Amino acid sequence: MSNIEQESSQTLLRFDNRVFSLPAVKKAAYKYINSFTADINLEGNEIVCALTFASPANKDLASRLIEDLKKEVLDQDLREQIKAETAPIRNLIFALAFSKTGIVGNEQVPKA
């Protein structure tokens, strides 16, 4: 899923960009903005997150936050996939809902 490295005051977390999308990683990192900053870069086939914790965190807390971030990346990536897969159905429902309002096209809404 991901690879973790320690570099001085930063923790490097690597995600394969053939598995996870960059927007998913960004959304997940944003969720934890109060706990750490994430400098995100692309290196070959990897999305590299350099995590710097907001306050000195003990190892247990840091480990828990890293595990939570990894889970959130998976969650965000699956949300994107589901959104893409259901887009045609969602668009059809919206088109049907708005087709009778007179908002779309030159339709006239009959007066009651």
C-alpha positions as CSV (number, residue, x, y, z in Angstrom):
1,M,0.0,0.0,0.0
2,S,2.6,2.5,1.0
3,N,6.2,2.8,2.2
4,I,7.3,4.8,5.3
5,E,10.8,6.3,5.9
6,Q,12.1,8.4,8.7
7,E,14.3,11.4,7.8
8,S,15.3,13.6,10.8
9,S,12.2,15.6,11.8
10,Q,10.1,14.3,8.8
11,T,8.4,11.1,8.0
12,L,8.3,10.1,4.4
13,L,5.2,8.2,3.3
14,R,5.2,6.9,-0.3
15,F,2.1,5.9,-2.3
16,D,2.2,4.2,-5.7
17,N,0.5,6.6,-8.1
18,R,-0.6,3.6,-10.3
19,V,-2.8,2.6,-7.3
20,F,-3.7,5.9,-5.7
21,S,-4.5,9.3,-7.2
22,L,-2.8,12.5,-6.3
23,P,-6.1,14.2,-5.5
24,A,-7.0,11.4,-3.1
25,V,-3.6,11.9,-1.3
26,K,-4.1,15.6,-1.1
27,K,-7.7,15.3,0.3
28,A,-6.5,12.8,2.9
29,A,-3.6,15.0,4.0
30,Y,-5.8,18.0,4.2
31,K,-8.0,16.2,6.7
32,Y,-5.0,16.0,9.1
33,I,-3.8,19.6,8.6
34,N,-4.1,20.3,12.3
35,S,-1.8,17.4,13.2
36,F,0.9,17.6,10.6
37,T,1.9,19.4,7.4
38,A,2.4,17.3,4.3
39,D,4.8,18.3,1.5
40,I,3.6,16.3,-1.4
41,N,5.7,15.6,-4.4
42,L,5.8,13.2,-7.4
43,E,8.9,11.0,-7.8
44,G,8.6,8.6,-10.7
45,N,5.7,6.3,-9.9
46,E,5.4,7.5,-6.3
47,I,3.5,10.2,-4.5
48,V,5.8,11.2,-1.7
49,C,4.4,12.8,1.4
50,A,6.9,14.4,3.8
51,L,5.1,14.7,7.1
52,T,6.1,17.2,9.7
53,F,4.1,17.0,12.9
54,A,2.6,20.2,14.3
55,S,3.9,19.6,17.8
56,P,6.4,17.1,19.1
57,A,4.4,13.9,18.9
58,N,5.3,10.7,20.7
59,K,5.9,7.7,18.6
60,D,2.6,6.0,19.4
61,L,0.6,9.1,18.4
62,A,2.7,9.6,15.2
63,S,2.2,6.0,14.2
64,R,-1.5,6.2,14.8
65,L,-1.8,9.4,12.7
66,I,0.2,7.8,9.9
67,E,-2.0,4.7,9.9
68,D,-5.1,6.9,9.9
69,L,-3.7,8.9,6.9
70,K,-3.1,5.7,5.0
71,K,-6.7,4.6,5.6
72,E,-8.0,8.0,4.6
73,V,-6.0,7.9,1.3
74,L,-7.7,4.6,0.5
75,D,-11.1,6.0,1.5
76,Q,-10.6,9.1,-0.7
77,D,-9.4,7.1,-3.6
78,L,-12.4,4.7,-3.5
79,R,-14.7,7.7,-3.2
80,E,-13.3,9.1,-6.5
81,Q,-13.6,5.7,-8.1
82,I,-17.3,5.3,-7.0
83,K,-18.0,8.9,-8.1
84,A,-16.6,8.2,-11.6
85,E,-18.5,4.9,-11.9
86,T,-21.8,6.3,-10.9
87,A,-21.5,9.6,-12.8
88,P,-23.7,8.5,-15.8
89,I,-26.5,7.4,-13.5
90,R,-26.2,10.5,-11.4
91,N,-26.3,12.7,-14.5
92,L,-29.3,10.9,-15.8
93,I,-31.2,11.4,-12.5
94,F,-30.3,15.1,-12.6
95,A,-31.3,15.4,-16.2
96,L,-34.7,13.8,-15.5
97,A,-35.3,15.9,-12.4
98,F,-34.5,19.2,-14.2
99,S,-36.2,18.3,-17.5
100,K,-39.6,19.1,-16.1
101,T,-38.7,22.4,-14.6
102,G,-38.3,24.6,-17.7
103,I,-34.7,25.4,-16.6
104,V,-33.2,23.2,-19.3
105,G,-33.9,23.9,-23.0
106,N,-36.8,25.9,-24.3
107,E,-39.5,24.0,-22.4
108,Q,-42.4,26.0,-21.1
109,V,-43.6,25.1,-17.6
110,P,-47.4,24.9,-17.8
111,K,-49.3,27.2,-15.4
112,A,-51.3,25.4,-12.8
